[in-house]
Amino acid sequence: IKPLHNCHVGDDKTWDHRKHLWCCSNYGRGCPGGDVQTFDCSAGFSQWKREWSEDKKLWCCRTHGRGCAEYNCQHGQASWQKDWTAQ
């Protein structure tokens, strides 16, 4: 899936408002007041469920696809159309 904006290219001072909002929400870049805290998503990965903070899990999942919650797609399969969320 191709992201809406490439947040790793260019000077964020030249970005339009929509790109700032999208990149800040999804990658922590171009946020008002500067970029949000970033994390080393390789450090402690073998124990991420137990050791990482919720902020690190969220950031690493959004930016690197690591430390994401696992889903059981078989659970609730009989009533999935009314019970499952879009995410």
Stockholm file with secondary structure:
# STOCKHOLM 1.0

chainA/1-87         IKPLHNCHVGDDKTWDHRKHLWCCSNYGRGCPGGDVQTFDCSAGFSQWKREWSEDKKLWCCRTHGRGCAEYNCQHGQASWQKDWTAQ
#=GR chainA/1-87 SS CCCSSCTTSSCGGGCCHHHHHHHHHHHSCSCTTSCCCCCCSSTTGGGHHHHSCHHHHHHHHHHHSCSCCCCCTTTTGGGHHHHCCCC
#=GC SS_cons        CCCSSCTTSSCGGGCCHHHHHHHHHHHSCSCTTSCCCCCCSSTTGGGHHHHSCHHHHHHHHHHHSCSCCCCCTTTTGGGHHHHCCCC
//
